[in-house]
Amino acid sequence: MSDCLSPHVKRPQPGQQRVDWFEVTDAAHVRVWAWTCPCRAVYFELCKAGGSAFIRRIV
């Protein structure tokens, strides 16, 4: 049993589409709505800012 409370990123599955990642230009006022567990080397946050939503990848 893990002590982690957030979900972990799953391994890529056959047939999944690859995502191109871009730098966020202005993310001064971002609200994080959901996230994956930060115990891994790469984790993700679902963010909202200025009427837009995006996924932030943290390496």
C-alpha positions, 0 to 999 in steps of 0.5 A: 500500500502506498502513502500517496494520496494523488493518482499516479501517471499510467504507462503509455498504452499502444495506440495512444496519441503523443502530446506536444508540450509548449511553454506557458507564456503567462501563468502568473495567476493560475489555479490548480484544480487537479494533479497527479502524485509528485513522488514521480520524476514527471507529474502533471497539474490541471490548471485554469487561468484567464478563462483557459484550462491547460495541463502543466507538466512538471519535470 
